[in-house]
């Protein structure tokens, strides 16, 4: 027994707070299974009481006051030794104790060794660990090392070793104490990153023999569960959307689409763990069997099987109906019921469900009292260049984040984890390593440290059940993960497709604009196995290729075996004996190939591992990305079709006029309310063929007004329907899913109709148009497209590229893995996460934990978004006076405040159009802001600030822009809180007949030059148009603007749509026939030229000369039938007709092209 603790030398109110709170127990059983116990055993409550005793009595008196301290650096101001790479002392005068790892406490332990229950050796080990925890910069030796580690691990600002040497030299010259050498600091980093939780990299050899390094997903999950910044946001239960669908937990897949055994099996209520599949008793005494848990209105609910009392008084389970109800009605779980033998005897065990309900859930047994949660993974990837230059250096990269995080966290780099990269192993090979690691804990679960969100302290462990949830990426990437080739059947979701002839038929063309028969993993596996079977037969290579083109199924792993067997069979078939005859009959070849196939398949699984995943269907869960579908797809297609291609002397006078007029129009358009990315007209026109997503993001919102008078009417109609479609696909919340699907379906149908009228060849040969038909299904399955957007991972490529640039590329994937492990370790430590230090669970010291809260800029550098906003209507004091006068109010001349102020994330200033709630809901234009002192005389009570606005009435829909018209009707005074958000309002230049006669000075290098640029000069200031095609605040506009404005002006009937599509199919077939006739004539003419050259009447060099190709005049003069002409033959007519375009095929493979409309 230990003696009583001596009295504390510190008053109670002034004692330093011990880092581990009273009553806190750290149980890491199973978490650090490889760590052998020390002589003192595992940490217990008594051991931490002992540590608190040391702290209360002054650790120096117990551990020893003769700790080695750093001496003043007398050479800090000289260059001597500043560049030497030698070990340095790691102690720090700023820390409370010495960080020397080799502390010998034999002498200092004499005072308290008799009072300790453990051996002297165990006491010394405990004293060293306690010293580290008391160090306010733990796990860093001192403040200098702590700050250096942060600077070296900022994701967007990597530092090379050579630059680090310069920093260390500069710090020594400036006299900073405890500056380490490069070698000593790197040695410490290796030790820190080498701790069990931070050392995530593992070497992998794929089934094809490719070597790469992968960061363990399981250890990344453990970091998430031990990081309070992440843990407090994680959600493990689905939620039934009541007020709208805006998160992945609201998705249909999580709520109803997954099997019961893939969801979180446990729910804790009143410290009692209830598990699905187990019998439980309600408060009313009835017995139920919970099946799955879900949240609704902030309360836990459950699906369950109820029981009824039979005539014999026994509980009979009713499995015919899955009922739902509040889970708070549960009273007793199965372990409690097993003690009530009288109740158990009344439960009918005739059916299998009731018998299983009396057995403990397997996860209850394996959790052993820990909480048990399902952890879903949002997987993303793409092929990325590892070079900063334009030289393409292709790498396949994978990243992931937790699907249980809210959307606001998913879009922050802090919450994204790097998984793997390779120049050799393709996506299917890397994803095989990912699924293999996840399946390693499929039956046992993953034991993780769990830090409570509300307290931020180590509380316990939990058992995690990780599974893939959804994958994101561009089209080719997703197709490869789905074992889809995109040849004859270009859709990875369904069986739509076929030959050119089949797709250009009436039925085939209509099928492109709708969903077809759903693909399944079972059918894909059957196609792959059929190809493998055919590969064992000689001379079946062409048949296999036809089958793959017909089915659209090609597995990159199985294809290596197929190609090997085909080549082997071909060589055996062509082998001759001594007599010159075939040496191997077909039966012998087949037998040999069968043996070879069996041997190859025994070496590993040559099949896409995602096809066998129980929670992830690659044909349903490879989400459609809005970036590549809407912006880099449709918007880029029609942007290229709306402007001339080329530059300089290649442009005609008329084409230059079009570009100049478009640039002048863009310069006059308002860019308020479309987001933070503004457009530079001169840049857009100069580099119009090389725009990226952020440019196209703004173009999609302004294109209706930009091209109203520069493109043909039929193309402008396409822009109107495309802009409406873009806005609907970029919503952030869906209030009513069924109503939204109807609205989206109408927008998609009318967009298809407009494109068919303009150029039906794009619908047939651009695969994105068919993927658009699957978008409503995808949104219903996962929610808004922003949840599964590939944008977040596209931005993360920049972080990975830093690791590639600073790698010597001898082991590129390993260098990237170590780089991101270092980044994850730093942000985990700074966030107060749990990590292991010298084999024990630890957290950082108080000085380390406080740095993020005290430095918001550092949070942003680590990828955490920091909100710094001022209240609405806030005016900076230094700009409270403005020389401009805005008139007289209440008899007082009042200067306006020309400052700008925040408004729901926007910057509002005089002249901006804002949605206002008073005196009525509608659009207003801000004229000025006035302070209270200048609005009223002394002694009169008035608001601090008032805003003068111009009111606008919302009128009928505009004929060209298809948006509501606005008409100015007067001024009004409103309070700043009545202004809600910026809206994009454009001047009605068509009504005002505005032309580009105005000029603005040209600015270069922030200097106004003597040159001028043209712009549109508005003729009046009363008529405007409210832009409803904005992506910014579109959700609010959906609620405030009448719903009729978001629908097309004329909604076609189904019969009209079919007639239009059939007419487009007829035009398409005519274009194909014309093109094939021209190609046939070219081939025939080339044959004639070749024949003449063969007989010597023409030189062979002239064969390729187009001047000698005599194409029949009837083919050259044949014109394609327009859609309007085809519809006239069917009894329909339209005022606007499609242009006479040629025909071109860019292949069935999905591509983003910047070319103009297809031409022959």
Buried (B, 14 or more C-beta within 10 A) or exposed (E): EBEEBEEEEEEEEEEBEBBBEEEBEBBBEBBBEEBEEBEBEBBEEEBBBBBBBBBBBBBBBBBBEEBEEBEEBEEBEEEEEBEEEEEBBBBBEBBBBBBBEEBEBEEBBEEBBEBBEBEBEBBBBBBBBBBBBBBBBBBBBBBBBBBBBBBBBBBEEBBEEEEBBEBBBEBBBEEBBBBBBBEBBBBBBEEBBEBBBBBBBBEBEBBBEBBBBBBBBBBBBBBBBBBBBBBEBBBBBBBBBEEBBBBBBBBBBBBEBBEBBBBBBBBEBEEBBBBBBBBBBBEEEBBBBBBBBBBBEEEBBBBBBBBEEEEEEBBBBBEEEEEBBEBEBBBBBBEEBBEEEEBBEBBBBEBEBBEBBBEBBBBBEBBEEBBBBBBBBBBBBBBBBBBEEEEEBEBBBBBBBBBBBBBEBBBBBBBBBBBBBBBBBBBBBBBBBBBEBBBEBEEEBBBBBBBEEEEBBBBBBBBBBBBBBBBBBBBBBBBBBBBBBBBBBBBBBBBBBBEBEEBBBEEBBBBBBEBBEBBEBEBBBEBBEBBBEBBBBBEBBEEBBEBBBBBBBBBBBBBBBBEBBBEBBBEBBEEEEEEEEBBBEBEEBBEBBBEBBEEBBEEBEBBBBBBEBEBBBBBBBBBBBBBBBBBBBBBBBBBBBBBBBEBEEEBEEEBEEBBBBBBBBBBBBBBBBBBEEEBEBEEBBEEBBEBEBBBBBBBBBBBBBBBBBBBBEBBBBBBBBBBBBBBBBBBBBBBEBEEBBEBBEBBBBBBBBBBBBBBBBBBBBBBBBBBBBBBBBBBBBBBBBBBBBBBBBBEBBEBBBBBBEBBEEEBBBBBBBBBBBBBBBBBBBBBBBBBBBBBBBBBBBBBBBBBBEEBBEBBBBBBBEEEEEEEBBEBEEEEEEBEEEBEEBEEEEBBBBBBBBBBBEBEBBBEBBBBBBBEEEBBBBBBBBBBEEBBBEEEEEBBEBBBBBBBBBBEEBBEBBBBBBBEBEEBBBBBBBBBBBBBBBBBBBBBBEBBBEBEEEEEEEEEEEEEEBBBBBBBEEBBBBBBBBBBBBBBBBBEBBEEEBBBBEEEBEEEBBEBBBBBBBBBBBBBBBBBEBBEEBBEBBBEBBEEBBEEEEBEEEEBEEEEBBEBBEEBEEBEBBBBBBBBBEEEBEBEBBBBEBBBBEBEBEBEBEBBBBBEE
